[in-house]
Amino acid sequence: MGAASAGKRANTKHELALLFPRLAIPGIPIKIRQARETQGLTWYALAKLAGIPNQATIRDIEQGKDVKLSNLQAVADELGLKLELVEQAV
């Protein structure tokens, strides 16, 4: 792929991002993101505080992707949040 093709593809991705912004995923992901932003932390800073070697894990949590429970717990602890199981309404 040439430089022109790569540039065109990057421009198209940017245009698509503007047309279709990410929707907030309800529940845990949005609470984590809101708490992180309120505390003025970057993905990198939060990962470091939580003892997680890769900042992409924070991004994955905020995007609602599957992550290790231990990582999610470490992030919640650093943000002053509590993970809790509740019964589902039947």
N, C-alpha and C positions, 0 to 999 in steps of 0.2 A: 504494500500500500504506500503510495507516495505521500509527500507532505501535503499536497493539495487535497487529496482524499481524506486524510486524517483531519485536516482543518475543517473541511466541509462537514464531516461526521460530527465533530465536536460542536460546531455551530448548530447543527440540527438538534443534538441532544439538549443544548441550552435553550433553544426555541421551544422544544417539547416541554421542558421543565417549567417554562414560563406559562405555557398554555394549560398544563395539567399539574398544578402544585400538589405536593404530597398532602394527603388528608391526614388529619390527626387520628391515630388509632386509639380508641377509647380504652380505659382501664389502666393497667400497669404501665404500658409504654408512655402514655401522655403524662401520667403522674411523675414518672422518673424524669422525663424531659423538663417538665415545669419546675420541679425541685432543683434540677441541675442548673437551669437558666436563672432561677431566682437567686441561687447562691453564686452566680457568676462563674461557674466552672465550665471548662471546655471538656470535650470527650477525653482528651489526653490527661488533663488534670484529675478528673474523676477516676479514670482507670488507675492512675498512679496511686491516688489515695486509697482506693479499694484493693490494691495489690493485684491488679489484673494487668498482665503484660502487654495486652494489645488494645488500643483505643477503639478498634473496630467492634469490640464486644459491646461497648457502650452504645454505639450506633445501632448494632443489631438489636439490643434491648429496646431502644426507642422506636425501632421499626417493627417491633412485634415478632421478630424472628426467634427461632428456638435457640436458647442459650442454656448453659449449665446452671442449675438451681443455685449452686454455691456462688457463682459469679453474680447472679441476680440478688442474692442475699447480701453479699458484700457491698454492692452498689447501694441497695436500700439502706443498709446500716450507715454508710458514709453520708447519705442524704438525710438521715434522721427519720426514715420511713420504716414501717413495719409490714412485713408480708404476713398475710393471715388467710386461713382457709375458712370459708363460710359455707353454710348449707345452701344448696340451690332451692329456689322456689319450685314446687312441683306443679 
